[in-house]
Amino acid sequence: MNILSIQSHVAYGHVGNAAAAFPLQRMGFEVWRINTVQFSNHTGYGHWTGTVFDVAHIHDLVMGIEARGALAACNAVRSGYLRDAALGEVILDAVARARKANPAALFLCDPVMGDYDTGLYVRDGIPAFLRDKAVPAADIVTPNAFELETLTGCRVTSLAEALAAARRLQDLGPKTVLITSLMFADSAPDCIEMLLVDARGAWRVATPFLPIDPLPNGAGDTVAALFLGHILKGEPAEEAMSLSAAAIYGVMEATRAAGTRELRLIAAQEEFTAPSRRFAPIRLD
């Protein structure tokens, strides 16, 4: 199966396509990578070099893939960080072209915008574009808790509030909503959770929280990729969530043991296909 992945890329470390492509390849997928930027490293370091590709360049790459007749074999399009709404329009055009060639093609939108420790780090207009255009066009969305609040305007301080906000997001159009990086006062102590809502109901899964300072970037990119891969393999959404949570836990455990700032995706690659620990999803309704 084939996935068109349109997002940022770094030469050093693992964020964007550098976090998403290898796990999917390790799971057996062909990944057609279109890099929207190519930087030396992620911007969390405070300094980087590289190039932001213009929108016409990204569009030309999509058109080149379409010209090969390849979109008929595209099983999913996956998007991540957007630097501006014009790029978002190009991605939505790519989704439309993929769905025209293969009506079964899925669109996973990872609405990357920020987190509680950073606040918003996208340009003005991106939250509105994601809420009004990208999320309604998506089959699957994978925000973190901060992004869920930003998209819905709902406070997310408890599991009940997260569930209500996830369903409000689902009402915008996507069939499946996966919320990552949830930590509540009413959660199990020292745990981090994911929450899933789809047409069949809602589930949660908790894993131990591993204190790493600074937290590695790219975990959300990896989780979204793993979740999409398991969905395409035919796993029920709650099992896809459980397997993705187990895999990223294994990667984070290896990262903490190594004492590095970058995810140990290569060293811990067995976690993508055979997680060393499993965490059962719990049905909520």
TAURHU-V823434 format. One record per residue. N is the residue number from 1. D_LAST is the distance of its C-alpha to the last C-alpha in Angstrom with 1 decimal. Layout:
N_D_LAST + N_D_LAST
This chain:
1_32.7 + 2_33.6 + 3_32.0 + 4_33.8 + 5_33.1 + 6_34.6 + 7_34.6 + 8_36.9 + 9_38.8 + 10_40.7 + 11_43.5 + 12_42.8 + 13_39.4 + 14_35.9 + 15_34.2 + 16_33.5 + 17_34.8 + 18_36.3 + 19_32.9 + 20_31.1 + 21_33.8 + 22_34.6 + 23_31.2 + 24_30.7 + 25_34.2 + 26_33.6 + 27_30.7 + 28_33.2 + 29_32.9 + 30_35.8 + 31_35.3 + 32_37.4 + 33_37.8 + 34_39.0 + 35_39.6 + 36_39.6 + 37_41.5 + 38_43.3 + 39_43.8 + 40_45.3 + 41_42.3 + 42_39.3 + 43_40.2 + 44_38.7 + 45_42.1 + 46_43.8 + 47_46.3 + 48_46.0 + 49_48.2 + 50_47.5 + 51_47.0 + 52_44.5 + 53_44.9 + 54_45.5 + 55_43.3 + 56_45.9 + 57_45.9 + 58_42.2 + 59_42.6 + 60_45.6 + 61_43.7 + 62_41.0 + 63_43.8 + 64_45.5 + 65_42.5 + 66_42.2 + 67_46.0 + 68_45.5 + 69_43.2 + 70_40.5 + 71_37.7 + 72_37.4 + 73_36.2 + 74_33.8 + 75_30.3 + 76_28.8 + 77_30.0 + 78_28.8 + 79_29.9 + 80_30.0 + 81_32.2 + 82_34.2 + 83_37.5 + 84_37.9 + 85_36.6 + 86_39.4 + 87_38.0 + 88_34.6 + 89_36.3 + 90_37.9 + 91_34.6 + 92_33.1 + 93_36.3 + 94_35.8 + 95_32.3 + 96_33.8 + 97_36.6 + 98_34.4 + 99_32.2 + 100_35.5 + 101_36.8 + 102_33.5 + 103_30.9 + 104_28.3 + 105_28.8 + 106_25.8 + 107_26.1 + 108_24.4 + 109_25.2 + 110_25.1 + 111_25.9 + 112_28.2 + 113_29.6 + 114_29.7 + 115_28.0 + 116_28.3 + 117_31.5 + 118_33.2 + 119_32.1 + 120_32.4 + 121_34.8 + 122_34.9 + 123_37.4 + 124_37.1 + 125_35.5 + 126_33.1 + 127_30.0 + 128_30.8 + 129_31.5 + 130_28.2 + 131_26.2 + 132_28.3 + 133_29.3 + 134_27.8 + 135_24.1 + 136_24.3 + 137_26.2 + 138_23.8 + 139_21.4 + 140_20.0 + 141_20.3 + 142_20.3 + 143_21.2 + 144_21.5 + 145_20.4 + 146_23.8 + 147_23.8 + 148_20.4 + 149_22.1 + 150_25.2 + 151_23.7 + 152_21.6 + 153_23.7 + 154_20.8 + 155_21.1 + 156_18.8 + 157_19.6 + 158_16.3 + 159_12.8 + 160_11.7 + 161_14.7 + 162_14.0 + 163_10.6 + 164_12.5 + 165_15.4 + 166_13.8 + 167_12.6 + 168_16.2 + 169_17.6 + 170_15.9 + 171_17.5 + 172_20.8 + 173_20.6 + 174_19.1 + 175_16.7 + 176_15.4 + 177_15.2 + 178_15.7 + 179_16.5 + 180_19.0 + 181_20.9 + 182_18.5 + 183_20.1 + 184_19.2 + 185_20.9 + 186_17.8 + 187_17.3 + 188_18.9 + 189_22.6 + 190_24.4 + 191_21.3 + 192_20.3 + 193_16.9 + 194_15.4 + 195_12.3 + 196_11.3 + 197_10.0 + 198_11.2 + 199_11.4 + 200_9.1 + 201_5.9 + 202_6.0 + 203_7.7 + 204_10.5 + 205_13.9 + 206_16.7 + 207_20.4 + 208_23.5 + 209_25.1 + 210_28.6 + 211_31.1 + 212_33.4 + 213_35.9 + 214_36.0 + 215_32.6 + 216_33.3 + 217_32.7 + 218_31.0 + 219_27.9 + 220_25.7 + 221_27.9 + 222_27.6 + 223_23.8 + 224_23.6 + 225_26.2 + 226_24.6 + 227_21.2 + 228_23.2 + 229_25.2 + 230_22.5 + 231_20.9 + 232_24.5 + 233_24.9 + 234_22.2 + 235_19.5 + 236_15.8 + 237_14.6 + 238_12.6 + 239_15.9 + 240_18.0 + 241_16.4 + 242_17.0 + 243_20.5 + 244_21.3 + 245_20.3 + 246_22.5 + 247_25.3 + 248_25.6 + 249_25.5 + 250_28.4 + 251_30.2 + 252_29.9 + 253_31.1 + 254_34.1 + 255_34.8 + 256_34.9 + 257_37.2 + 258_39.5 + 259_39.7 + 260_39.5 + 261_38.1 + 262_37.2 + 263_34.3 + 264_35.7 + 265_34.3 + 266_37.3 + 267_37.7 + 268_34.1 + 269_33.7 + 270_32.8 + 271_29.4 + 272_28.5 + 273_28.9 + 274_28.7 + 275_26.9 + 276_28.5 + 277_25.3 + 278_21.8 + 279_18.6 + 280_15.5 + 281_12.2 + 282_9.4 + 283_5.9 + 284_3.8 + 285_0.0
